[in-house]
Amino acid sequence: MSLMRTLLSICLLCGAPLSWAAREDVEVSHWWVSEGERASIDVIRRHMEKQGLVWREAVTAGSGTSRYSDVLRKRVAAGDPPMASQVIGYDIHQWASQGKLEILDDIAREQEWDEVVPYGIQHLSRYEGHWVAAPINAHSTNWLWVNGPQFARLGMAPPDSWPDLLALLDKARANGLIALAIGHEPWEHTLLFESVAVGAGGAEFYRRAFLELDPGALDEQLLTRIFERMSQLRGYLDPGFRTRSWDQATDLVRVGQALLQVQGSWVDGEFSHHGMLPGRDYECFRFPDTQGVFLFNSDQYMLFKDKPMHPETRRTFVRTLMEIDLQRELNIATGAAPARVDVPRESFNRCGQQAINDLRGANMRRTLMGSIAMGNANPAPVKNAIYQVVSDHLMGRIDDAEAVARLRRLVDDASNP
């Protein structure tokens, strides 16, 4: 490898063809560690290797949370950044504000990202008018993932309303199932909360309250209803939720010990990895009263300026990420909709096709909105403050009234820094 690098340097200095640049190691940092996620990252790796790039990865579990971010920050501070890092939400803007990221405008113009990437995602991919990240998918979070055989055994209809959902959970519990599977981390609790909030208050309430942080949107009666519903859902959780991870909760649904999970469309990727089929082994329903809304989490990649790489290597990496073929194959594996709206739907499973249809519809209606839980709605300080309130409440450490008061205070503080 050292000889190859020496030859590369000589060829670049003497003006030789840039194809040698594709032989550089491409170090990619990411947090995809579950079985389904590993299958997804392998799709990206294969496409990069087809372009002649030498794939190398640095993996840290953490779903874009502080655990992953801390490791990445230490590497960057030590002068050893990866070439590219997975990133979500407002973390992109935080890195861009420090001047750490490559500007991707030339590639964006060439591939017409302005035309094919939904605006809600573009808002996070851009900083001060410049593209600084390449989005690879559009997961949505307001889903019910339901074990198919258990659902059929219960003989219930898909739940379209809040009373329908409670009736389904009641019947599951009466039949000896874990009615609602969830893990212990605050982001999971907040993911459940955001679906409850949209279902109770509607899309415009969610936009004003949690994207625009408008204190005037936080009607006390409505917030009380939301936290009362969260308290009702707490009653359907089993004691094991306090120690398990999100993918362990998914496994409970997969094997039929639990009826359902409220979680992002990465669950579709997990189920598909195990050979399961929607309509037979599992069902995907929109969380009641959120039909027409697409709460999104978009995985993206940012490239660090301070990593010495040939520009053509960076261009090849970014262009490949945004190609239709990669985004199609990748998101069949991940369970997400592609981050570009022109990817053909036909090869996706039923849940994937519904996700693509929902994304395109929500993009037109302006109901494509960032997930609070996944950091696509707010910068990290606000996200983490909401995590604390919601998790304290779901864990039973504070009551409904205290949760309402704390949430109103933090939104008021965030809107008046």
ZABA-585887 format. One line per field, with one value per residue (C-alpha): x, y, z; chain. Coordinates in nm, 4 decimals, m for minus. Each point is the difference from the previous one (the first is absolute). Layout:
REM ZABA-585887
east X | ...;
north Y | ...;
up Z | ...;
c A | ...;
REM end
This chain:
REM ZABA-585887
east 0.0000 | 0.2867 | 0.1456 | m0.3399 | m0.0277 | 0.3490 | m0.0895 | m0.3251 | 0.1860 | 0.2493 | m0.2743 | m0.1993 | 0.3064 | 0.0885 | m0.3554 | m0.0773 | m0.3670 | m0.1972 | m0.1319 | 0.2741 | m0.1821 | m0.2672 | 0.2585 | 0.0133 | m0.1487 | m0.3432 | m0.0543 | m0.3687 | m0.1237 | m0.3500 | m0.2228 | m0.1791 | 0.0650 | m0.3216 | m0.0412 | m0.2253 | 0.2203 | 0.3096 | m0.1745 | m0.0716 | 0.3540 | 0.1203 | m0.2075 | 0.1864 | 0.3335 | m0.0678 | m0.0966 | 0.3128 | 0.2239 | m0.1551 | 0.1314 | 0.3496 | m0.0041 | 0.1761 | m0.2592 | 0.0993 | m0.2436 | m0.0046 | m0.3084 | m0.1429 | m0.3487 | m0.2172 | m0.2607 | 0.1429 | m0.0313 | 0.2609 | 0.1864 | 0.0831 | 0.0464 | 0.2483 | 0.2227 | m0.0139 | 0.0744 | 0.3067 | 0.1346 | m0.0511 | 0.1559 | 0.3015 | 0.0507 | m0.1080 | m0.3477 | m0.1448 | m0.0575 | m0.3770 | m0.2333 | m0.3605 | m0.2019 | m0.3621 | m0.1993 | 0.1315 | 0.3354 | 0.0800 | m0.0425 | 0.2099 | 0.2953 | m0.0496 | m0.0050 | 0.3524 | 0.1239 | 0.0864 | m0.1971 | 0.0576 | m0.2392 | m0.1827 | m0.1728 | 0.1718 | m0.1099 | m0.3479 | m0.0379 | 0.1308 | m0.2433 | m0.2862 | m0.0464 | m0.2161 | m0.2602 | 0.0033 | 0.0588 | m0.3092 | 0.0198 | m0.0324 | 0.3141 | 0.1797 | m0.0512 | 0.2325 | 0.2432 | 0.0741 | 0.1703 | m0.0040 | m0.1216 | 0.2668 | m0.0372 | 0.2190 | m0.1455 | m0.1309 | m0.3286 | m0.0325 | m0.3475 | m0.3215 | m0.1076 | m0.3338 | m0.0730 | m0.3795 | m0.0510 | m0.1517 | 0.1977 | m0.2284 | 0.0647 | m0.2117 | m0.1065 | m0.0817 | m0.1984 | m0.1978 | m0.0605 | m0.1462 | m0.2444 | 0.0132 | m0.0094 | 0.2942 | m0.0292 | m0.0959 | m0.0759 | 0.1212 | m0.2897 | 0.0764 | 0.3614 | m0.0935 | m0.2477 | 0.2709 | 0.2501 | m0.2603 | m0.0700 | 0.3694 | 0.0593 | m0.3031 | 0.1479 | 0.3301 | 0.2077 | 0.2230 | m0.2354 | 0.2546 | 0.3724 | 0.2506 | 0.3542 | 0.1514 | 0.1632 | m0.1488 | 0.0056 | m0.2363 | m0.2371 | 0.0070 | m0.0679 | m0.3163 | m0.0873 | 0.0272 | m0.2495 | m0.2382 | 0.0419 | m0.0775 | m0.2937 | m0.1471 | 0.0781 | 0.0414 | 0.2715 | m0.0255 | 0.0209 | 0.3125 | 0.1608 | m0.0656 | 0.0771 | 0.3039 | 0.1553 | m0.0675 | 0.0081 | m0.2944 | m0.1103 | m0.3405 | m0.0651 | 0.0344 | m0.3602 | m0.0029 | m0.3087 | 0.1497 | 0.3355 | m0.1813 | m0.1854 | 0.3298 | 0.1663 | m0.3149 | 0.0200 | 0.3655 | m0.1010 | m0.2588 | 0.2655 | 0.2293 | m0.2563 | 0.0592 | 0.3775 | 0.1665 | 0.2674 | 0.2726 | m0.0198 | 0.2205 | 0.3078 | m0.0464 | 0.1153 | m0.2186 | 0.1072 | m0.0697 | m0.3507 | m0.0197 | 0.1019 | m0.2883 | m0.2413 | 0.1780 | m0.0332 | m0.3554 | 0.0601 | m0.1156 | m0.2793 | 0.1406 | 0.2652 | m0.0245 | 0.3299 | 0.1678 | 0.0017 | 0.3392 | m0.2154 | m0.1067 | 0.3676 | 0.0456 | m0.3018 | 0.1044 | 0.3487 | m0.1625 | m0.1956 | m0.3331 | m0.2663 | m0.2566 | m0.3557 | 0.1107 | 0.2495 | m0.0588 | m0.2159 | 0.0887 | m0.2675 | 0.0262 | m0.0350 | m0.3696 | m0.1034 | 0.3387 | m0.0975 | 0.1309 | 0.2872 | 0.3573 | 0.2231 | 0.3445 | 0.3516 | 0.2449 | 0.3385 | 0.2579 | 0.3731 | 0.2247 | 0.3621 | 0.2742 | 0.2248 | 0.2973 | 0.0303 | 0.2710 | m0.1680 | 0.0077 | m0.3070 | m0.0957 | m0.0207 | m0.2435 | m0.2028 | m0.0228 | m0.1159 | m0.2705 | m0.1246 | m0.0301 | m0.2005 | m0.2536 | m0.0378 | m0.3432 | 0.1282 | 0.1726 | m0.2972 | m0.2383 | 0.2036 | 0.0972 | m0.3530 | m0.1431 | 0.2430 | m0.0594 | m0.3792 | 0.0105 | m0.1166 | 0.2873 | 0.1080 | m0.0784 | m0.3539 | 0.0838 | 0.1065 | m0.2315 | m0.2298 | m0.0626 | 0.2730 | m0.0891 | m0.2221 | m0.3497 | 0.1123 | 0.2807 | m0.2368 | m0.2385 | 0.2895 | 0.0965 | m0.3606 | m0.0400 | 0.3262 | m0.0989 | m0.3471 | 0.1278 | 0.2636 | m0.2795 | m0.2243 | 0.2777 | m0.0622 | 0.3521 | 0.1429 | 0.3121 | m0.0057 | 0.0628 | 0.1454 | 0.2493 | 0.1238 | m0.1612 | m0.2325 | 0.2298 | 0.3644 | 0.1509 | m0.0618 | m0.3750 | m0.0183 | 0.1765 | m0.2230 | m0.3096 | 0.1564 | 0.0341 | m0.3601 | m0.1523 | 0.2150 | m0.0489 | m0.3736 | m0.0105 | 0.2165 | m0.2504 | 0.2402 | m0.2304 | m0.3766 | m0.1995 | m0.0261 | 0.3729 | 0.0805 | m0.2278 | 0.1560 | 0.3573 | m0.0658 | m0.1605 | 0.2957 | 0.2625 | m0.1764 | m0.0384 | 0.3695 | 0.1019 | m0.2059 | 0.1553 | 0.3704;
north 0.0000 | 0.2435 | m0.0576 | 0.0660 | 0.3294 | 0.1046 | m0.0732 | 0.1900 | 0.3084 | m0.0120 | m0.0383 | 0.2897 | 0.2269 | m0.0834 | 0.0473 | m0.3683 | m0.1080 | 0.0395 | m0.3568 | m0.0825 | 0.2190 | m0.2631 | m0.2278 | 0.2099 | m0.1476 | 0.1437 | m0.0040 | 0.0200 | 0.0451 | m0.1256 | m0.1509 | m0.2778 | m0.3066 | m0.2065 | m0.2907 | 0.1916 | 0.3078 | m0.2043 | m0.1312 | 0.3617 | 0.1275 | m0.2927 | 0.1365 | 0.3313 | m0.1796 | m0.2117 | 0.3016 | 0.1874 | m0.2958 | m0.0200 | 0.3527 | m0.1143 | 0.1599 | m0.1848 | m0.0253 | 0.0352 | 0.0646 | 0.1184 | m0.1206 | 0.1378 | m0.0948 | 0.2907 | 0.0964 | 0.3489 | 0.0656 | 0.1510 | m0.3324 | m0.0018 | 0.3760 | m0.0001 | m0.2544 | 0.1969 | 0.3325 | m0.1466 | m0.1281 | 0.3341 | 0.1889 | m0.2328 | 0.0821 | m0.3448 | 0.0373 | m0.2698 | 0.1018 | m0.0332 | m0.0433 | m0.1017 | 0.2810 | 0.0962 | 0.3143 | 0.3199 | m0.1597 | 0.0828 | 0.3709 | m0.0214 | m0.1439 | 0.2389 | 0.3031 | m0.0957 | 0.0061 | m0.3692 | m0.1255 | m0.0174 | 0.2019 | m0.2327 | 0.2579 | m0.1053 | m0.3614 | 0.1096 | 0.2089 | m0.2808 | m0.2545 | 0.2509 | m0.0559 | 0.3126 | m0.1695 | m0.3541 | 0.0376 | 0.0981 | 0.3509 | m0.1086 | m0.2104 | 0.2711 | 0.2346 | m0.2227 | m0.0878 | 0.3677 | 0.2607 | 0.3691 | m0.0915 | m0.2634 | m0.3760 | m0.1502 | m0.3526 | m0.2696 | m0.1625 | m0.3720 | m0.0811 | 0.1256 | m0.2176 | 0.0794 | m0.0505 | 0.0081 | m0.3725 | m0.2934 | m0.3203 | m0.2917 | m0.3753 | m0.1466 | m0.3381 | 0.1500 | 0.2809 | m0.2516 | m0.2112 | 0.2992 | 0.0621 | 0.3785 | 0.2623 | 0.2355 | 0.2798 | 0.3309 | 0.1951 | 0.0273 | m0.2107 | m0.2633 | m0.0167 | m0.0397 | m0.2745 | m0.1867 | 0.0353 | m0.1138 | m0.3132 | m0.0754 | 0.0295 | m0.2165 | m0.2678 | m0.0115 | 0.2126 | 0.2949 | 0.2524 | 0.2748 | m0.0719 | 0.2782 | 0.0443 | 0.2060 | 0.2901 | 0.3521 | 0.0321 | m0.2994 | 0.1535 | 0.3270 | m0.1825 | m0.1408 | 0.3458 | 0.1713 | m0.2401 | 0.0508 | 0.3780 | 0.0077 | m0.2358 | 0.2153 | 0.3453 | m0.0329 | 0.1004 | 0.3769 | m0.0287 | m0.2156 | 0.2450 | 0.3045 | m0.1644 | m0.2116 | 0.1335 | 0.3705 | m0.0164 | 0.2379 | 0.0228 | 0.1172 | m0.3440 | m0.1769 | m0.0063 | m0.1420 | m0.2125 | m0.1572 | m0.0675 | m0.1565 | m0.2303 | m0.1034 | m0.0881 | m0.1745 | m0.2183 | m0.0713 | m0.1032 | m0.2353 | m0.1588 | m0.0452 | m0.2455 | m0.2306 | m0.0259 | m0.2992 | 0.0402 | m0.1099 | 0.3236 | 0.1698 | m0.1973 | m0.1041 | 0.1705 | 0.1006 | m0.2964 | m0.2413 | 0.1454 | m0.0589 | m0.3629 | m0.0440 | 0.1065 | m0.2101 | m0.3238 | 0.0731 | 0.0649 | 0.3584 | 0.1236 | 0.3294 | 0.2670 | 0.3715 | 0.0579 | 0.1266 | m0.1748 | m0.1550 | m0.2739 | m0.0912 | m0.0512 | m0.2236 | m0.2131 | m0.0258 | m0.1075 | m0.2971 | m0.0961 | 0.1302 | 0.1324 | 0.2750 | m0.1277 | m0.3440 | 0.0316 | 0.3600 | 0.3040 | 0.3673 | 0.2517 | 0.3727 | 0.1053 | 0.0852 | 0.3483 | 0.0695 | m0.1174 | 0.2531 | 0.1066 | m0.1185 | 0.0622 | m0.0558 | m0.0888 | 0.0299 | m0.1682 | 0.2150 | 0.0084 | 0.3003 | 0.0245 | 0.1584 | 0.2648 | m0.0912 | m0.3556 | 0.0011 | m0.1586 | 0.0592 | 0.2013 | m0.2668 | m0.2593 | 0.2183 | 0.0695 | m0.3696 | m0.0831 | 0.2689 | m0.0538 | m0.3740 | 0.0589 | 0.2038 | m0.2308 | m0.1522 | m0.3586 | 0.0295 | 0.1744 | m0.2632 | m0.3003 | 0.1637 | 0.0875 | m0.3344 | m0.1189 | 0.2799 | 0.0119 | 0.3749 | 0.2038 | 0.1286 | 0.3601 | 0.0847 | m0.0128 | m0.1419 | m0.3488 | m0.2683 | m0.1672 | m0.3358 | m0.2043 | 0.1130 | m0.2099 | 0.1130 | 0.2046 | 0.1582 | 0.0975 | 0.1523 | 0.1956 | 0.1389 | 0.0949 | 0.1617 | 0.1925 | 0.1416 | 0.0933 | 0.1630 | 0.1901 | 0.1569 | 0.0753 | 0.1383 | m0.2765 | m0.1405 | 0.1052 | m0.0828 | m0.2543 | 0.1475 | m0.3276 | m0.0312 | 0.3590 | 0.1089 | 0.2502 | 0.1911 | 0.0629 | m0.2311 | 0.2152 | 0.0176 | m0.3650 | m0.1142 | 0.2146 | m0.1564 | m0.3449 | 0.0649 | 0.1108 | m0.2784 | m0.2771 | 0.1173 | m0.0106 | m0.3408 | m0.1450 | 0.1317 | 0.2422 | 0.2992 | 0.0244 | 0.1432 | 0.3503 | 0.0272 | m0.1257 | 0.2646 | 0.2758 | m0.1052 | m0.0323 | 0.3452 | 0.1493 | m0.1523 | 0.1098 | 0.3492 | 0.0069 | m0.1293 | 0.2664 | 0.2757 | m0.0886;
up 0.0000 | 0.0757 | m0.3494 | m0.1518 | 0.1896 | m0.1169 | m0.3619 | 0.0447 | 0.1253 | m0.2871 | m0.2597 | 0.1399 | 0.0013 | m0.3599 | m0.1254 | m0.0599 | m0.0291 | 0.3220 | m0.0062 | 0.2493 | 0.2503 | 0.0196 | 0.1627 | 0.3173 | 0.3152 | 0.0680 | 0.3753 | 0.0891 | 0.3562 | 0.0824 | 0.2711 | m0.1896 | 0.2170 | 0.0144 | m0.2419 | m0.2368 | 0.0182 | m0.0801 | m0.3101 | m0.0962 | 0.0444 | m0.2105 | m0.2880 | 0.0181 | 0.0279 | m0.3102 | m0.2088 | 0.1091 | m0.0782 | m0.3483 | m0.0506 | 0.0989 | 0.3453 | 0.2819 | 0.2777 | 0.3645 | 0.2859 | 0.3589 | 0.1838 | 0.3253 | 0.1175 | 0.0953 | m0.2615 | m0.0363 | 0.3724 | 0.2310 | 0.0237 | m0.3705 | m0.0172 | 0.2889 | m0.1742 | m0.3238 | 0.1704 | 0.1700 | m0.3302 | m0.1709 | 0.2919 | m0.0158 | m0.3682 | m0.1181 | m0.1549 | m0.2246 | m0.3593 | 0.0441 | 0.2925 | 0.0321 | 0.1543 | 0.0620 | 0.0531 | 0.1476 | 0.0814 | m0.3652 | 0.0668 | 0.3149 | m0.1932 | m0.2914 | 0.2309 | 0.1104 | m0.3599 | 0.0086 | m0.3014 | m0.3723 | m0.2154 | m0.2411 | m0.2212 | m0.3249 | 0.0351 | 0.1083 | m0.3170 | m0.2185 | 0.1463 | 0.0455 | 0.3725 | 0.0232 | m0.2197 | 0.1418 | 0.3770 | 0.2047 | 0.1407 | 0.3647 | m0.0400 | m0.1975 | 0.2940 | 0.2032 | m0.2823 | m0.0663 | 0.2143 | m0.0888 | m0.3477 | m0.0717 | m0.0228 | 0.2736 | 0.0287 | m0.2335 | 0.1132 | m0.0657 | 0.1313 | 0.1561 | 0.2892 | 0.1564 | 0.3671 | 0.0341 | m0.0715 | 0.1843 | m0.0701 | 0.0788 | 0.0193 | m0.2796 | 0.1431 | 0.3414 | m0.1597 | m0.2038 | 0.3126 | 0.1831 | m0.2838 | 0.0228 | m0.2759 | m0.0605 | 0.2582 | m0.1620 | 0.3169 | 0.3580 | 0.1406 | m0.2667 | 0.1154 | 0.3662 | m0.0870 | m0.1921 | 0.2835 | 0.2539 | m0.1996 | m0.0425 | 0.3731 | 0.0771 | m0.2278 | 0.1861 | m0.2371 | 0.0693 | m0.1531 | m0.0755 | m0.0294 | 0.0610 | 0.1285 | 0.2786 | m0.1818 | 0.0069 | m0.3800 | m0.0237 | 0.2520 | m0.1915 | m0.3247 | 0.1568 | 0.1332 | m0.3381 | m0.1576 | 0.2906 | m0.0316 | m0.3734 | 0.0477 | 0.2751 | m0.1365 | m0.3754 | m0.2413 | 0.0411 | 0.3782 | m0.0311 | m0.2416 | 0.2169 | 0.3335 | m0.0818 | m0.3218 | 0.0413 | 0.3840 | 0.0256 | 0.3660 | m0.1176 | m0.1512 | 0.3364 | 0.1076 | 0.3529 | m0.0577 | m0.3112 | 0.1667 | 0.2929 | m0.2391 | m0.1618 | 0.3301 | 0.1226 | m0.3083 | 0.0704 | 0.3531 | m0.1479 | m0.2217 | 0.2995 | 0.1334 | m0.2986 | 0.0492 | 0.1633 | 0.2706 | m0.2393 | m0.1958 | 0.2598 | m0.1090 | m0.3645 | m0.3204 | m0.2928 | m0.2124 | 0.2859 | 0.0084 | m0.3759 | 0.0551 | 0.2462 | m0.2729 | m0.2603 | 0.1992 | 0.1151 | 0.3704 | m0.0499 | m0.2236 | m0.1233 | 0.0173 | m0.0791 | m0.1764 | m0.3154 | m0.3350 | 0.0764 | 0.1579 | m0.3534 | m0.0787 | 0.3046 | m0.0904 | m0.3650 | 0.1051 | 0.1755 | m0.3133 | 0.1269 | m0.2375 | 0.0662 | m0.0182 | 0.1150 | 0.2849 | 0.1014 | m0.0669 | m0.0286 | 0.0959 | 0.0478 | 0.3627 | 0.0522 | m0.1114 | m0.1632 | m0.3479 | m0.2512 | 0.2261 | m0.0550 | 0.3016 | m0.1432 | 0.0951 | m0.2870 | 0.0277 | m0.1762 | m0.0598 | 0.0580 | m0.1176 | 0.2087 | m0.1551 | 0.2148 | m0.1284 | m0.2717 | m0.3031 | m0.3729 | m0.1072 | m0.2543 | 0.2780 | 0.1908 | m0.3132 | m0.0836 | 0.3527 | 0.0101 | m0.3544 | 0.0649 | 0.3197 | m0.1951 | m0.2998 | m0.0586 | m0.0044 | 0.3382 | 0.1614 | m0.1339 | 0.1157 | 0.3288 | 0.1019 | m0.0932 | 0.2686 | 0.2520 | m0.0257 | m0.0650 | m0.2944 | m0.2138 | 0.0621 | m0.3615 | m0.1357 | m0.3435 | 0.1085 | m0.1490 | 0.2543 | m0.1649 | 0.1687 | 0.3547 | 0.2260 | 0.0920 | 0.3000 | m0.2007 | m0.2793 | 0.2515 | 0.1520 | m0.3419 | m0.0779 | 0.3424 | m0.0394 | m0.3371 | 0.1214 | 0.3193 | m0.1961 | m0.2080 | 0.3016 | 0.2233 | 0.2532 | m0.0387 | 0.3359 | 0.1959 | 0.2823 | 0.3447 | 0.1228 | m0.2831 | 0.0148 | m0.3265 | 0.1691 | 0.2355 | 0.0843 | 0.2613 | 0.3138 | m0.0691 | m0.1059 | 0.3168 | 0.2213 | m0.1576 | 0.0453 | 0.3720 | 0.0519 | m0.2089 | 0.1442 | 0.3589 | m0.0637 | m0.1698 | 0.2763 | 0.2543 | 0.1647 | m0.0620 | m0.0448 | m0.2900 | 0.1459 | 0.0676 | m0.3490 | m0.1526 | 0.2080 | m0.0794 | m0.3724 | m0.0144 | 0.1848 | m0.2230 | m0.3208 | 0.1411 | 0.0931 | m0.3432 | m0.1772 | 0.2164 | 0.0266;
c A | A | A | A | A | A | A | A | A | A | A | A | A | A | A | A | A | A | A | A | A | A | A | A | A | A | A | A | A | A | A | A | A | A | A | A | A | A | A | A | A | A | A | A | A | A | A | A | A | A | A | A | A | A | A | A | A | A | A | A | A | A | A | A | A | A | A | A | A | A | A | A | A | A | A | A | A | A | A | A | A | A | A | A | A | A | A | A | A | A | A | A | A | A | A | A | A | A | A | A | A | A | A | A | A | A | A | A | A | A | A | A | A | A | A | A | A | A | A | A | A | A | A | A | A | A | A | A | A | A | A | A | A | A | A | A | A | A | A | A | A | A | A | A | A | A | A | A | A | A | A | A | A | A | A | A | A | A | A | A | A | A | A | A | A | A | A | A | A | A | A | A | A | A | A | A | A | A | A | A | A | A | A | A | A | A | A | A | A | A | A | A | A | A | A | A | A | A | A | A | A | A | A | A | A | A | A | A | A | A | A | A | A | A | A | A | A | A | A | A | A | A | A | A | A | A | A | A | A | A | A | A | A | A | A | A | A | A | A | A | A | A | A | A | A | A | A | A | A | A | A | A | A | A | A | A | A | A | A | A | A | A | A | A | A | A | A | A | A | A | A | A | A | A | A | A | A | A | A | A | A | A | A | A | A | A | A | A | A | A | A | A | A | A | A | A | A | A | A | A | A | A | A | A | A | A | A | A | A | A | A | A | A | A | A | A | A | A | A | A | A | A | A | A | A | A | A | A | A | A | A | A | A | A | A | A | A | A | A | A | A | A | A | A | A | A | A | A | A | A | A | A | A | A | A | A | A | A | A | A | A | A | A | A | A | A | A | A | A | A | A | A | A | A | A | A | A | A | A | A | A | A | A | A | A | A | A | A | A | A | A | A | A | A | A | A | A | A | A | A | A | A | A | A | A | A | A | A | A | A | A | A | A | A | A | A | A;
REM end
